Amino acid sequence: MINLKFIEIDTNPLKPKATVHASGRLGFNLEAINFMQLHNKRNFRLAVADEDGKSVKNIYLIEQDNPIGTAKVAKAGEYYYLNVGNLFEDLNIDYKNFTIIYDIRKQLYENKDMYVLKMRKPKKKKKGDDTEDLL
C-alpha cells in the first residue's frame, strides 16, 4: 500500500499587480491595494537596479515619510495609483503603445518592507484602443 501525502492547493492565489495607464499613472488592482495596505501609505521612494544599459524590468517601492523625491499615493474611487509617467518616460518604457503590467511581491530591504514590481512581457496595444486598462 502506498502512503499518500495530499497537498493543499490554493486555487485562488493572490495576484497583486499594477498596470501603467495611458496617462502614465501606475494603477493598482484590489489585491495589490490590500497586499500593500495602500490605504495606510502616503509616499513611496522608487528605485531601479543599476544594470549597465539593460532595459529595466523591475521597479522597487519603499515607503517614505518625507515627501521630497517621492511619489505620492493618490486615490480615484476605490483604486489607488502613483502619478509617475515621467519615470516610465525616463526609463524609455513605451506605455503608450504597449500594455505594461507588473506583478508585485514583497521583500525586506534594510529592515523595511520593499515592494518589487516585476514587469511582465509587454503586449502591443490594439490600434484604436485608447481606453485605459482596467485594474
DRENDO-1510 file (C-alpha; in Angstrom, 1 decimal, always signed):
<recs>
REC; n; res; u; v; w
REC; 1; MET; +0.0; +0.0; +0.0 .
REC; 2; ILE; +1.2; +3.5; -0.9 .
REC; 3; ASN; +1.2; +6.2; +1.7 .
REC; 4; LEU; -0.1; +9.4; +0.1 .
REC; 5; LYS; +0.5; +12.9; +1.3 .
REC; 6; PHE; -2.1; +15.2; +0.0 .
REC; 7; ILE; -1.2; +18.7; -0.8 .
REC; 8; GLU; -3.5; +21.7; -0.3 .
REC; 9; ILE; -3.6; +23.8; -3.5 .
REC; 10; ASP; -4.7; +27.4; -3.4 .
REC; 11; THR; -6.9; +27.7; -6.5 .
REC; 12; ASN; -7.4; +31.4; -5.9 .
REC; 13; PRO; -3.9; +32.7; -5.1 .
REC; 14; LEU; -3.5; +36.5; -4.7 .
REC; 15; LYS; -2.3; +38.2; -7.8 .
REC; 16; PRO; -1.4; +41.7; -6.8 .
REC; 17; LYS; -0.5; +43.7; -9.9 .
REC; 18; ALA; +0.0; +47.2; -11.2 .
REC; 19; THR; -0.8; +48.5; -14.7 .
REC; 20; VAL; +0.6; +51.6; -16.4 .
REC; 21; HIS; -2.3; +53.6; -17.8 .
REC; 22; ALA; -2.2; +55.7; -21.0 .
REC; 23; SER; -2.0; +58.7; -18.7 .
REC; 24; GLY; +1.2; +57.4; -17.1 .
REC; 25; ARG; -0.4; +56.6; -13.8 .
REC; 26; LEU; +0.6; +53.4; -12.2 .
REC; 27; GLY; -2.7; +51.8; -11.0 .
REC; 28; PHE; -3.0; +49.0; -8.5 .
REC; 29; ASN; -5.6; +46.3; -8.6 .
REC; 30; LEU; -7.7; +45.5; -5.4 .
REC; 31; GLU; -5.4; +42.6; -4.5 .
REC; 32; ALA; -2.4; +44.9; -4.6 .
REC; 33; ILE; -4.2; +47.6; -2.6 .
REC; 34; ASN; -4.8; +45.1; +0.2 .
REC; 35; PHE; -1.4; +43.3; -0.1 .
REC; 36; MET; +0.5; +46.7; +0.0 .
REC; 37; GLN; -2.0; +48.2; +2.5 .
REC; 38; LEU; -2.1; +51.3; +0.3 .
REC; 39; HIS; -4.8; +52.9; +2.5 .
REC; 40; ASN; -2.1; +53.3; +5.1 .
REC; 41; LYS; +0.7; +54.6; +2.8 .
REC; 42; ARG; +1.4; +58.2; +1.8 .
REC; 43; ASN; +4.6; +58.2; -0.3 .
REC; 44; PHE; +6.9; +55.8; -2.0 .
REC; 45; ARG; +10.5; +56.2; -2.9 .
REC; 46; LEU; +11.1; +54.5; -6.3 .
REC; 47; ALA; +14.3; +52.7; -7.4 .
REC; 48; VAL; +15.6; +50.6; -10.2 .
REC; 49; ALA; +18.6; +48.2; -10.3 .
REC; 50; ASP; +21.7; +49.6; -11.9 .
REC; 51; GLU; +22.1; +47.1; -14.8 .
REC; 52; ASP; +24.5; +48.9; -17.2 .
REC; 53; GLY; +22.4; +49.6; -20.3 .
REC; 54; LYS; +20.0; +46.7; -19.9 .
REC; 55; SER; +16.3; +47.6; -20.1 .
REC; 56; VAL; +14.7; +48.0; -16.7 .
REC; 57; LYS; +12.4; +45.1; -15.7 .
REC; 58; ASN; +11.9; +45.7; -12.0 .
REC; 59; ILE; +10.8; +48.8; -10.1 .
REC; 60; TYR; +11.3; +48.9; -6.3 .
REC; 61; LEU; +9.0; +50.8; -4.0 .
REC; 62; ILE; +9.9; +51.7; -0.4 .
REC; 63; GLU; +7.5; +53.7; +1.8 .
REC; 64; GLN; +9.0; +57.1; +2.8 .
REC; 65; ASP; +7.7; +59.6; +5.3 .
REC; 66; ASN; +9.5; +62.6; +3.8 .
REC; 67; PRO; +7.6; +63.6; +0.6 .
REC; 68; ILE; +10.6; +65.1; -1.1 .
REC; 69; GLY; +11.7; +63.0; -4.1 .
REC; 70; THR; +8.8; +60.5; -3.7 .
REC; 71; ALA; +5.7; +59.5; -5.5 .
REC; 72; LYS; +2.5; +60.4; -3.6 .
REC; 73; VAL; -0.1; +57.7; -3.2 .
REC; 74; ALA; -3.3; +59.0; -4.7 .
REC; 75; LYS; -6.9; +57.6; -4.9 .
REC; 76; ALA; -9.6; +57.7; -7.5 .
REC; 77; GLY; -12.8; +55.9; -6.4 .
REC; 78; GLU; -11.8; +52.6; -4.9 .
REC; 79; TYR; -8.4; +52.5; -6.6 .
REC; 80; TYR; -5.0; +53.8; -5.7 .
REC; 81; TYR; -2.3; +55.0; -8.1 .
REC; 82; LEU; +1.0; +56.7; -8.4 .
REC; 83; ASN; +1.3; +59.5; -10.9 .
REC; 84; VAL; +4.8; +58.6; -12.2 .
REC; 85; GLY; +4.5; +58.8; -16.0 .
REC; 86; ASN; +7.8; +60.8; -16.1 .
REC; 87; LEU; +9.5; +57.7; -14.5 .
REC; 88; PHE; +8.4; +55.5; -17.4 .
REC; 89; GLU; +9.5; +58.1; -20.0 .
REC; 90; ASP; +12.9; +58.4; -18.3 .
REC; 91; LEU; +13.3; +54.6; -18.4 .
REC; 92; ASN; +12.2; +54.5; -22.1 .
REC; 93; ILE; +9.2; +52.3; -21.2 .
REC; 94; ASP; +6.7; +52.7; -24.1 .
REC; 95; TYR; +3.5; +52.6; -22.1 .
REC; 96; LYS; +1.6; +54.5; -24.8 .
REC; 97; ASN; +2.0; +51.7; -27.4 .
REC; 98; PHE; +2.3; +48.7; -25.1 .
REC; 99; THR; +0.3; +47.3; -22.2 .
REC; 100; ILE; +2.7; +47.3; -19.2 .
REC; 101; ILE; +1.8; +45.2; -16.3 .
REC; 102; TYR; +3.8; +44.4; -13.2 .
REC; 103; ASP; +3.4; +41.5; -10.7 .
REC; 104; ILE; +4.1; +42.6; -7.1 .
REC; 105; ARG; +5.9; +40.8; -4.4 .
REC; 106; LYS; +7.3; +41.9; -1.0 .
REC; 107; GLN; +10.8; +41.5; +0.4 .
REC; 108; LEU; +12.9; +43.2; +3.0 .
REC; 109; TYR; +15.5; +45.9; +2.2 .
REC; 110; GLU; +17.5; +47.4; +5.1 .
REC; 111; ASN; +14.8; +46.0; +7.5 .
REC; 112; LYS; +12.0; +47.8; +5.7 .
REC; 113; ASP; +9.3; +46.4; +3.5 .
REC; 114; MET; +10.0; +46.8; -0.1 .
REC; 115; TYR; +7.7; +46.1; -3.0 .
REC; 116; VAL; +9.2; +44.6; -6.1 .
REC; 117; LEU; +7.3; +45.3; -9.3 .
REC; 118; LYS; +8.4; +42.8; -11.9 .
REC; 119; MET; +7.4; +43.6; -15.5 .
REC; 120; ARG; +5.5; +41.0; -17.5 .
REC; 121; LYS; +6.3; +40.8; -21.2 .
REC; 122; PRO; +4.8; +44.0; -22.7 .
REC; 123; LYS; +2.0; +43.4; -25.2 .
REC; 124; LYS; +1.4; +45.7; -28.2 .
REC; 125; LYS; -1.9; +47.7; -27.7 .
REC; 126; LYS; -4.5; +47.2; -30.4 .
REC; 127; LYS; -4.8; +50.1; -32.9 .
REC; 128; GLY; -7.6; +52.4; -32.0 .
REC; 129; ASP; -7.7; +51.2; -28.4 .
REC; 130; ASP; -7.2; +54.4; -26.4 .
REC; 131; THR; -9.1; +53.2; -23.4 .
REC; 132; GLU; -7.1; +52.8; -20.2 .
REC; 133; ASP; -6.5; +49.3; -18.9 .
REC; 134; LEU; -9.0; +48.2; -16.2 .
REC; 135; LEU; -7.5; +47.2; -12.9 .
</recs>
